[in-house]
Amino acid sequence: MTVGIFPGSFNPIHIGHLALANWLCEFCDLDELWFLVSPQNPLKKKSGLMDENKRLRMVEAAIEGYPGFKASDFEFKLPRPSYTITTLRELRRQFPDKTFQLIMGADNWNRMSSWKNHEELVNEFPVIIYPRKDHETTIPEGYTNTTKVDAPLLEISSTFIRQAIQEGKDIRFFLPEKIRDIFIPQNPG
């Protein structure tokens, strides 16, 4: 079984994440796609990050009923900060019957040299790179496990959604309906 690992803060999960994941499952020969909720990305600030269990609940609610998707709290049980190479090796150890492929955006691919043991990661695990606006993707010769896909370009970010909500904007169609009550603060009046 081939499993795509889609790591992220999902702060919150939004329709861009879901549409991309759906495309990857249908067009990249993945049997499953696991939304790996990261408790704390070592390369990002923790301020503004919702509780990891709340983010996991939102992912679970958003993907409910889609058989190819799974919400994963796998990194919650690992030492912190979470390093992708450590996570993937532990997944491989605990699930020897599965083949794991890492999913990342072109923006992260271009910063890959700052990741812990990045050369080992690309040698040990297949990587699927999806496009991001203003980020060209170059795959060095010899990176035979790395594939650039022509997924639809969806420029929706969790940062945009959080800012829009703070500004009182109605962005209901950017969020899956099932997570709106979990994420959007209710007006007490």
Summary of the structure (lengths in Angstrom):
residues: 189
radius of gyration: 16.5
end to end distance: 50.2
largest distance: 60.2
contacts: 518
relative contact order: 0.19
helix: 39%
strand: 17%
